[in-house]
Structure formats: structure tokens, C-alpha cells
Amino acid sequence: MFGIKKYGHIISLGYNCEVSFQFFLKYHFVESSLFAWVNAVDCVHIINALENLSALISKGFKKAPLMYEDIATGIFFHAKEYQNDSEAEIQDELRNRILYLKDKFLKTANDGKKNLYIFKYPPVKRSEKLVRGDILKLYDTLSNMVSNDFDLLIILSCDMYPELTFDVPNIYVRRVRFFTPENAVTDKPYDKKHYGKIFSEFRPNFKLQKTKRFKFERVSEERGTIKSVVLGFFISLIPSHAARVRMRKKYHLE
């Protein structure tokens, strides 16, 4: 049994949307952050993006199935497409959103709270030695940009690197039984049970009080701190139309 840990910010670094979706299932909100709803491809890409945040959007986007690739970093972002929006309007919204979230990412790294950064390591064929090196480099990269006290949580499936552990006290490894398929993280079956156990151990230390609207998110403000509920944006990512309708009704977004 692990002790409960609480954080002022819980921030997903990818590699895809499953971490944010499972956190949402547990707590019914997700604090908006730069990499919460992305496909980062692998650990090398997210490290490169963190080391070169200023390069984000600098070379524009390349349209891909369901997402847009940031050409400078290779990170894939979901676009928010409204009916009758032109391609220019879609990319402009995405560009503004990334700029906003990049600024927020830097502010939440240095606001005096304790942060939890989460990375779901992708199921790729890679030696344990290289995986260990990736994770330590990710931790070092965060250490160079985050002044807050922070922990790094690595999520693996049970069949990945069974001997992988770290002596660094701020790096945790937790496992789920399986990952959902790529680009289908909201589809069942998914391992709600084991993600639920993880997020019972690693918890937010805040609750939502008030909400306001900022385009793609609802935002809670408590003592001047912004906490986001990505309801409308999250629901738009659900592939099933029937599921989207149910979620909109549940959260009174009709």
C-alpha cells in the first residue's frame, strides 16, 4: 500500500490522451495544460519539445488524421473544429491555444506549488537501459525548467520493463494492466480500475469552486488560481456521437 500524495498541479506530458481521460473519469475535471491532449509519439519528442518550447508553432502545422502536427517539434495536437470554420480559422484557434497553454505551463512550473508531471511511456520496442536513460533525461529536463517542488510519475503497462525502478526519490513508476489502442483512448475496454488506484494515490489538493468560460475550457478560480475543466473540448474528442450526446447532457452542456 502506497501513501497518498497531493499536488497543486497534476500535469500530463502524454504520450497521448489516455492519462488525461482517466484522470477526468476519476475526478470529473482536468487542469488544462500544454501536453494534456496530445500525441507526443515518444519520450524523445516530449524532451525535445520541453527543451525548445519557444519553437512551438514557429514552423506552422501539418494536418494529420484527427490531429495537427507541430512541424517544429513533431508533437500532434487536437484542433477544435467548429462547423463552417475555415482551415485558417481552425489553425488560428490552435495556435492561440498553444500559446496560452505554453505560457500557463511555464507559470505553473514556478508558482510555489508542488507539481506532479505524468508520462505514459509508449509501448515501443526499446531496451530497458535506453528507457531508463529517457526517463532520467526527462526528469533532468524538468528539473532545469521547474522551480516548484515536483515528482515525475511514469505509467507503464504490466508487460513493459518489469524490473524498471529508480533510486531517484521523486520518480515513481506505476503500472496498469493494459493501455487502450492508439487514437481510441476513450473507447472501452480501458483499465479504469488500475488508473483509479493510481489517481487515488496521486491526488489533486484542490477542488473546483467557481467556473467561467475561456473558449475551449471552463476555468475555476480559487484564491486567484486558475483551474481548468476541459469539458467541451474533451467531449469533442470522443469518437462516438452517442457518447458525446450523453456526456453533454450529463454535464448540462446542451
C-alpha positions as CSV (number, residue, x, y, z in Angstrom):
1,M,0.0,0.0,0.0
2,F,1.4,3.4,-1.0
3,G,0.9,6.6,0.9
4,I,-1.3,9.3,-0.5
5,K,0.4,12.2,-2.3
6,K,-1.3,15.5,-3.1
7,Y,-0.3,18.2,-5.6
8,G,-1.2,21.7,-6.5
9,H,-0.9,20.9,-10.2
10,I,-1.2,17.5,-11.9
11,I,0.2,17.8,-15.5
12,S,0.2,15.1,-18.2
13,L,3.1,15.1,-20.6
14,G,1.5,12.5,-22.9
15,Y,2.5,10.5,-24.6
16,N,-1.2,10.5,-25.6
17,C,-4.6,11.5,-24.1
18,E,-5.2,8.4,-22.0
19,V,-3.8,9.9,-18.8
20,S,-5.9,13.0,-19.0
21,F,-9.0,10.9,-19.9
22,Q,-8.6,8.5,-17.0
23,F,-7.9,11.4,-14.6
24,F,-11.2,13.0,-15.9
25,L,-13.1,9.8,-15.2
26,K,-11.8,9.8,-11.6
27,Y,-12.2,13.5,-10.7
28,H,-14.5,14.9,-13.4
29,F,-12.1,17.7,-14.3
30,V,-8.7,18.1,-15.9
31,E,-6.5,21.1,-15.3
32,S,-5.7,22.3,-18.8
33,S,-2.0,22.0,-19.7
34,L,0.1,22.1,-22.8
35,F,0.5,18.4,-23.4
36,A,-2.6,17.1,-21.8
37,W,-4.4,16.1,-25.0
38,V,-1.5,15.4,-27.4
39,N,0.2,12.6,-29.1
40,A,3.9,13.1,-28.3
41,V,5.0,10.0,-30.2
42,D,7.7,9.1,-27.7
43,C,9.8,10.3,-24.8
44,V,12.5,11.8,-27.1
45,H,9.9,14.0,-28.7
46,I,8.5,15.4,-25.4
47,I,12.0,16.1,-24.1
48,N,12.8,17.9,-27.4
49,A,9.6,19.9,-27.1
50,L,10.3,20.9,-23.4
51,E,13.8,21.9,-24.3
52,N,12.5,24.0,-27.2
53,L,9.2,25.5,-26.1
54,S,10.0,28.7,-27.9
55,A,10.0,26.8,-31.2
56,L,6.4,25.6,-30.8
57,I,4.2,26.8,-33.7
58,S,7.2,28.6,-35.3
59,K,7.1,26.4,-38.4
60,G,3.3,26.0,-38.6
61,F,1.2,22.8,-38.7
62,K,0.8,19.8,-40.9
63,K,-2.6,18.3,-41.0
64,A,-2.8,14.6,-40.0
65,P,-5.7,12.3,-39.4
66,L,-7.7,13.6,-36.4
67,M,-4.8,15.9,-35.3
68,Y,-2.3,18.6,-36.4
69,E,1.4,18.1,-36.2
70,D,3.5,21.0,-34.9
71,I,6.2,20.8,-37.5
72,A,9.0,22.3,-35.3
73,T,8.6,19.7,-32.5
74,G,6.7,16.7,-34.1
75,I,4.1,16.9,-31.3
76,F,0.5,16.2,-32.5
77,F,-2.3,18.5,-31.2
78,H,-6.1,18.2,-31.4
79,A,-7.7,21.0,-33.2
80,K,-11.1,22.4,-32.1
81,E,-13.2,22.4,-35.3
82,Y,-16.4,24.3,-35.3
83,Q,-19.0,23.9,-38.1
84,N,-18.2,26.1,-41.1
85,D,-14.7,27.1,-39.8
86,S,-12.1,27.6,-42.5
87,E,-8.8,25.9,-42.3
88,A,-7.2,29.2,-41.4
89,E,-9.6,29.7,-38.5
90,I,-9.0,26.2,-37.2
91,Q,-5.2,26.7,-37.2
92,D,-5.5,30.2,-35.7
93,E,-7.5,28.8,-32.8
94,L,-5.0,26.0,-32.3
95,R,-2.1,28.5,-32.5
96,N,-3.6,30.8,-29.9
97,R,-4.5,27.9,-27.6
98,I,-0.9,26.5,-27.7
99,L,0.5,30.0,-26.9
100,Y,-1.9,30.3,-24.0
101,L,-1.1,26.9,-22.7
102,K,2.7,27.3,-23.2
103,D,2.5,30.4,-21.0
104,K,0.5,28.6,-18.4
105,F,2.8,25.6,-18.4
106,L,5.7,27.9,-17.5
107,K,3.8,29.8,-14.9
108,T,2.6,26.6,-13.2
109,A,6.2,25.4,-13.1
110,N,7.2,28.3,-10.9
111,D,4.2,29.4,-8.7
112,G,5.3,27.8,-5.4
113,K,3.0,24.8,-5.5
114,K,4.1,21.1,-5.7
115,N,3.6,19.6,-9.1
116,L,3.1,16.1,-10.5
117,Y,4.2,15.5,-14.0
118,I,2.9,12.3,-15.6
119,F,4.3,10.5,-18.6
120,K,2.8,7.3,-20.0
121,Y,5.7,5.6,-21.7
122,P,4.7,4.3,-25.1
123,P,4.7,0.6,-25.8
124,V,7.7,0.6,-28.2
125,K,10.5,-2.0,-28.5
126,R,13.3,-0.4,-26.7
127,S,15.9,-1.7,-24.2
128,E,15.4,-1.1,-20.5
129,K,18.7,0.7,-20.4
130,L,17.5,3.2,-23.1
131,V,14.1,3.6,-21.4
132,R,15.8,4.3,-18.1
133,G,18.0,6.9,-19.9
134,D,15.0,8.5,-21.5
135,I,13.2,8.9,-18.1
136,L,16.2,10.2,-16.3
137,K,16.7,12.8,-19.1
138,L,13.0,13.8,-18.9
139,Y,13.4,14.3,-15.1
140,D,16.6,16.3,-15.6
141,T,14.9,18.4,-18.3
142,L,12.0,19.2,-16.0
143,S,14.5,20.0,-13.2
144,N,16.1,22.6,-15.4
145,M,12.8,24.5,-16.0
146,V,10.7,23.9,-12.9
147,S,11.5,25.7,-9.7
148,N,8.5,24.2,-7.9
149,D,9.0,21.0,-5.9
150,F,7.8,18.2,-8.2
151,D,7.5,14.5,-8.8
152,L,7.6,12.6,-12.0
153,L,5.2,9.7,-12.4
154,I,5.9,7.1,-15.2
155,I,3.0,4.9,-16.2
156,L,3.7,1.5,-17.8
157,S,1.6,-1.5,-18.7
158,C,2.3,-4.6,-16.7
159,D,4.1,-6.3,-19.6
160,M,6.6,-3.4,-20.0
161,Y,10.1,-3.5,-18.3
162,P,9.1,-5.4,-15.2
163,E,12.4,-4.7,-13.4
164,L,12.4,-1.0,-14.1
165,T,12.8,1.1,-10.9
166,F,14.6,4.3,-9.9
167,D,16.7,5.3,-7.0
168,V,15.7,9.0,-7.5
169,P,13.1,9.6,-4.7
170,N,11.0,11.9,-6.9
171,I,10.5,9.4,-9.8
172,Y,7.6,6.9,-9.4
173,V,6.7,4.0,-11.6
174,R,3.2,2.7,-11.6
175,R,1.5,0.1,-13.8
176,V,-1.8,-0.5,-15.4
177,R,-3.0,-3.9,-16.8
178,F,-3.1,-2.6,-20.4
179,F,-3.2,0.6,-22.5
180,T,-6.1,1.4,-24.8
181,P,-5.4,1.3,-28.5
182,E,-3.8,4.3,-30.2
183,N,-6.3,7.0,-31.1
184,A,-9.0,5.2,-29.2
185,V,-8.3,6.2,-25.6
186,T,-12.0,7.0,-24.8
187,D,-13.2,3.6,-26.1
188,K,-13.9,0.6,-23.9
189,P,-12.3,-1.6,-22.7
190,Y,-10.0,0.6,-20.7
191,D,-8.3,-0.1,-17.4
192,K,-10.3,2.3,-15.2
193,K,-9.6,0.1,-12.2
194,H,-5.8,0.4,-12.1
195,Y,-5.8,4.1,-13.2
196,G,-8.3,4.7,-10.4
197,K,-5.9,3.2,-7.9
198,I,-3.0,5.4,-9.3
199,F,-5.1,8.6,-9.0
200,S,-6.2,7.6,-5.5
201,E,-2.6,7.6,-4.6
202,F,-1.6,10.7,-6.6
203,R,-4.3,13.3,-5.9
204,P,-5.1,16.9,-6.6
205,N,-5.1,19.0,-3.4
206,F,-7.7,21.4,-4.8
207,K,-11.4,21.3,-5.6
208,L,-13.4,23.2,-8.1
209,Q,-15.4,26.1,-6.7
210,K,-16.5,28.5,-9.4
211,T,-16.4,28.3,-13.2
212,K,-16.1,30.7,-16.1
213,R,-15.7,30.1,-19.8
214,F,-12.5,30.6,-21.8
215,K,-13.2,29.4,-25.4
216,F,-12.2,25.7,-25.2
217,E,-12.3,25.3,-21.4
218,R,-14.2,26.0,-18.3
219,V,-12.0,27.6,-15.7
220,S,-12.3,27.5,-11.9
221,E,-10.8,30.4,-9.9
222,E,-10.0,29.8,-6.2
223,R,-7.9,32.4,-4.4
224,G,-6.7,33.7,-7.7
225,T,-5.5,30.3,-9.0
226,I,-6.9,29.1,-12.4
227,K,-8.0,25.5,-12.5
228,S,-9.5,24.2,-15.7
229,V,-12.3,21.9,-16.6
230,V,-11.8,20.7,-20.2
231,L,-15.4,19.6,-20.6
232,G,-16.4,20.9,-24.0
233,F,-13.0,20.3,-25.5
234,F,-12.8,16.8,-24.0
235,I,-16.2,15.8,-25.2
236,S,-15.4,16.9,-28.7
237,L,-12.7,14.3,-28.8
238,I,-15.0,11.3,-28.1
239,P,-15.3,9.4,-31.3
240,S,-18.9,8.1,-30.7
241,H,-21.7,10.6,-31.4
242,A,-24.0,8.8,-28.9
243,A,-21.3,9.1,-26.2
244,R,-20.8,12.8,-26.9
245,V,-24.6,13.4,-26.6
246,R,-24.7,11.5,-23.3
247,M,-21.7,13.5,-21.9
248,R,-23.2,16.8,-23.0
249,K,-26.4,16.0,-21.2
250,K,-24.7,14.8,-18.1
251,Y,-22.7,18.0,-17.7
252,H,-25.5,20.3,-18.9
253,L,-23.7,21.5,-22.0
254,E,-26.7,21.2,-24.3
